[in-house]
Amino acid sequence: MTFLAKLKGMIPETILKKFKAVVISLKKSDMLFQQGDAAAFFYIVRSGRIKMSNYSDEGKEFVQGYFTAGQSFGEPPFFSEVVYPASAMAMEKSDVWKIPRSEFLKLLKNNFEIHLDLMKVLSSRLIYKSTMLSELAIEEAEHRLVTLIHYLLDHTTENKKSSLKLSFTRQQLADMTGLRVETVIRSIKSLEQKQLLRIDDDGKIVWKQTSKK
């Protein structure tokens, strides 16, 4: 299994338990932490899906990311020892590993390969954030959406075949790009007309393999 935006292979449970990790079980819509909470724990999704998002003063939600099995999240405030700038909520029934700061730092100190894998994950996400900031500043909606789709296909899928289909709704794509959902729908229709994607029978977006960078 390949994780480009995930830890390279789930950290063995024996190691997690050795460093006092516990599993937090969440129901759909349960909050794991709120914007403004102290980032005192390191989190890794064991199963399910977690969304991190925050809101503007006008109440508009901006999704920082969706995280699935094998992915950690909330790392920048954890390592910076500041409060969370966003909230984390379960999108479905989920289990999450929760590790105290002092123990996770010991884990990294004693497991160089895990430490290196985590640095690669964080570097990949920094590159994505930089790319999307550029997109927000200078690119049109359709180009912005294509950039996000490429990223999602590269970083949230596990095999060549399934990498063609996106599991995100149009609203979720809008939340991740800062676009209105109506704009995303229009852009998807335009890309479909250009034969860069198609809509599957279940309503999911399928990106054509020859279109993918």
Secondary structure as GFF3:
##gff-version 3
##sequence-region A 1 213
A	DSSP	alpha_helix	13	18	.	.	.	ID=ss1
A	DSSP	beta_strand	22	26	.	.	.	ID=ss2
A	DSSP	beta_strand	31	33	.	.	.	ID=ss3
A	DSSP	beta_strand	41	47	.	.	.	ID=ss4
A	DSSP	beta_strand	49	55	.	.	.	ID=ss5
A	DSSP	beta_strand	61	68	.	.	.	ID=ss6
A	DSSP	beta_strand	72	73	.	.	.	ID=ss7
A	DSSP	alpha_helix	75	80	.	.	.	ID=ss8
A	DSSP	beta_strand	87	90	.	.	.	ID=ss9
A	DSSP	beta_strand	94	100	.	.	.	ID=ss10
A	DSSP	alpha_helix	101	110	.	.	.	ID=ss11
A	DSSP	alpha_helix	112	138	.	.	.	ID=ss12
A	DSSP	alpha_helix	141	155	.	.	.	ID=ss13
A	DSSP	three_ten_helix	162	164	.	.	.	ID=ss14
A	DSSP	alpha_helix	170	177	.	.	.	ID=ss15
A	DSSP	alpha_helix	181	193	.	.	.	ID=ss16
A	DSSP	beta_strand	197	199	.	.	.	ID=ss17
A	DSSP	beta_strand	205	207	.	.	.	ID=ss18
A	DSSP	three_ten_helix	209	211	.	.	.	ID=ss19
###
